[in-house]
């Protein structure tokens, strides 16, 4: 494998896409970006479903080899990209066992219900949703899923070889909204996050005391796959306006300090930049669909402006 063979199919706002991106950036991997606009149905096109019958992001393509699921992508990248730091220590070692334990603990958080639940019941957000989340929160999710089911049913009829895959998506689209529209369940999931983060707070405190490291990650000075999982979770919590509930200088101070350090890490900055650029991606996509010529003019104008700026500095 050469790193230039790697292509990541992802959507910046996707929780699991962010994990895959963090792993690739941490490994200093060279890869091609292929944004999948899941809200426009890119993930349910026949070509994408043939690549990943689950119709989900992320997907990593290494030449003809396809890897789905973010955890599998992290493991694959760590084993096959020989740059950057090791994300998954030897799992027979004490450090490796702790990384595996913490990774599993963080994965136990029901992120989908937390996310769509808070979008549906916005009063559960402590300080208010991130501006990027508001358009999605204002959607009628019930109507959205009903429309999605009709589209999937039509595709299942049109492409018999993908019928089972599309029917599985229809079943998910029928059942999943029942979870995040259940306020009692959403509240329970949010309360369960408290217990998970209590454990994380204790881990960070213990590492700091035992290893004498003030700026530690979950298992010490090394940033591992467990930290990728936690970084993504904390960013999602912040995105939903829940940071003030879960980690402040007064409540879980070690976790709060950890989150502040995350903001100085290059890989985290890179992923956050992609997330913030999502609205611009949508605008350019719509413009391109409406008139590729207009997009060409805009791109050319940007190029001229950049060139002029560079010449002006010389």
N, C-alpha and C positions, 0 to 999 in steps of 0.2 A: 504494500500500500504506500502511495505517496500522499502527502497531506492535501495536495491539490485535487485529489480524487473525491474529497469529502464535500457533500452538499447537505446542508441542514434545511429541512422544510419546517417552518415554524410560523407562529404568530406572536409578535412581541408581547401582547397582553396575556398570553397563555401562561399560566402558572408553571406547567411542566416544560414548556418551551424555554422559559427563563432558566430552569435548571440545566437543560442541555447547553444553552448558550454559555452559562457560567463555567461549565466543565470545559468547553472548547476554548474559552478565553483563558482559563487557568492553565491549560496545557499549551498555550501559545500556538494553537493549531491554526493552520491556514485552511479556510473552508469557504465554500460559496454559500451565499445567503439566498434562500428562496422563500419569500414571505407568502404564507397561505392565508388569504383573507377568509377566515372561517365564518364571519357574519354575512359574507356574500356567497357562501356555499362552495368555495374552492376545495374544501376538504371532502365534499361528497360527489365530486365529478367522477365519472367512470375511470379516468386515468389515475386519479389519486386513490380511489378505492381499490384499484388493482394493485397499487403499491402498498397500501395499508388498509385492509378490509374493515378495520375498526373506524376508519374515517376520522382519525384523531391526529393532533400534532403533539409533540414533534416527531419527525422521522429523519433518521440520518442515513444517507446513501453513501456507501463507500464503493465506488464503481457500480457493480451490479448487486452488491450485497446491501440488504435493507435491514436497518435496525429500528425497531419501534419501542416505545415506552422510555421515559426519561431515565429511569434507573439503569436500564440496559444500555442506553446510550452512554451514560457516565462511565459505566464499567468498560464498555468497548473502547471509548476514547482513552481511558486511563491505561488500558493494556496495549493499545496499538499506536498511540501518538507518543513518541519518545522525546518529547520536549516538555518544559514546564515541570511542575512538582508532581509527586505521586499523590493521587487523591484517595486511593484505597490502600492503606497499609496491609501487609501480610495479615490475613484474617485469622491466623493461628497465634499471632502475637497479642499481647495484652492491649496494645494501642489499637490494633486491627479489630479486636473483639469489641472494644468500646465504641469505635466508629460505627460498626455494624449495629450495635445496640441503640445508639443515639439516632442513627439514620432511620431505623425501624420505628423508634418512638415518635419522631417528627412526622413520619409517614402515616402515623395513626390518626393525625388530625384530619377531619373530614372537610377538606378545603373547599370542595365544590358547594357543599351545603352552607358553609360559612359565607362564601362569596355571594352566591345567588340569594341566600337568605337575607343578608344585610342589604343587598340591592333591592329586594322585595319589601323589606321592613326597615326603611331608612332611619327610623327613630332608634334602632339598635346601634347605629353608628355614634360613637362618643363625640367626635368633633366634626363629622360630616365627611361625605365621600370625596375622594380626589376628583378634581374637575373632569379628568378623562373618563371617569366611571359614570358620570351623570347622564350622558346620552343613553347608555345602556340601561341605567336604572329607570329611566323614564319610558322605556319600551314596555309594552304589554307582553310580558313573557309568556302568558298563556296563549295569546294569539300567535306569537312568534313560533312556539312549538307546534301549534296546530297547523300553521302554514308549512312548517318544516316537514311534518308528517305527510302532508299532501304531496310535497315535492319528492320525498323519498319513495312514496308509493308509486308515483309516475315513473321514477327511475328504475324501480324494481321491475315494473312491467316492461320497460323498454330494454333493459339489459338483463336477460335471464341468468347469465353466468354470475351476476352479482346480486341475484335476488335474495339469497340468504343473508348476505352482508347488509343489504338495505333494510331487510325486515328486522334484523337485530337493532339497527339504528332507530327504526320506528318504535320498537318495544322500549328502548331506552328513553326516547322522546315522550313516550306515554307515561312512564313511571317516574322519571327524575323530577319533573315539576311538582309532583305530589310531596316530595321531600322538602324542597326549599320553600314551598308555599305553606308548610306546616310550621307556624310560628313557635309552637312548643318545642318542636324538634330543633329548630334553629337556635333557640335559647339554650337548649341542652348542649348542643355542639359548642356554642360560645363558652359555656361554663366548663366544659371538658378541656378547652384550650388552656384555661387557668391552671389545671392540674399538670398538663404537659409542660407549661412554661415554668411552673414551680420546680419541676425536676431539672429543667435546663439551668435555672438560676442556681440551684444547688451544685450542679456540675461545674459551672463557671467559677463559683466561689471556691470549690474544692481544688480545682486546677490552679487557681491563683495562689492559694495558701500552700499547697504541696509542692508546686514547681517554682514558686517565687516569681511568677511572670505577671506583670501588671496588664500587659496588652496581649492576653492569651486568646486563642480560639478554643474550640470545644475540647480538644485533647492536648492543648499546649501550644507551642509556637507554629505548628503545622496547620495549614488550611486544608481541610479534607472534604470528602463527599458529604459528611455529616454537616459541615459548615455550609456547603452549597444548599442543602435541604433547609437549614435554619435561615439562611439569608433570604431565600425565596419566600419562606413563611412570614418572616418579619416584614418584608416589603409588602406582601399581600395584606397583612394586618394594618400597616400604615396606610395603604391604598384605600382601605375600607373605613379609615378614620377611627381605628380602634387602638392605636398606639397608646393613647392616654389611659386606656383601660388596662392594658397588659404590661407596659414597661415604661417607667418614668424614673427619675433620679430617686424618688421616694419609694416607689414600688418596683421591685426587682432591679436594683441599681446596677448589678453586674450585667444583666441582659441589656439594660439601657446603654451602658458603656460599650458593650459589644456592638450594638446597632450603630452607635456613632462611629466606631472604627470601620464598620463595613463601608461607610460612605467614602472612606479614603482609599479603598481597594480598587485597583484599576478595573478588574473584571466586573465588579459590581457597578462601577461608573459606566462601563460600556453597555451593560444590559439596561440600566436605567435610562440611558440616552436613547436607546432603541424604543423603549416604552413611551417616552415623551414625544418621540417622533411619529408615533402611530397616527395621530390625526392628520399630519401632513401627508403621510402615505396614502390615507383614504382619499384625501382631496386630489392628489396627483393621479390616483387610480381612476377616479370618476372623470377627471378632465381628459385622461387618455382615452377612456371609453367614448367620451363625447366627441373628442377631436384630437387625434394623435398629432395633427399639425400644430395645434395650440400648445401642446406640451413641448413639442420640439422648439417652438419659439421661446417658451419660458426657460427651457434648459439652456438654449443658446444664450439668452440674456443673462442668466446666472453665470455662464462661462465667461462672457465678456466682462461682467462686473468683477469677477474674481481676478481675471487677467489684468484689468486696469488697476485693481488694488495692489497687485504684486508689483507692477511697473512703477506705480506711484511711490512705493517704498524704496525702490532702488535709487 
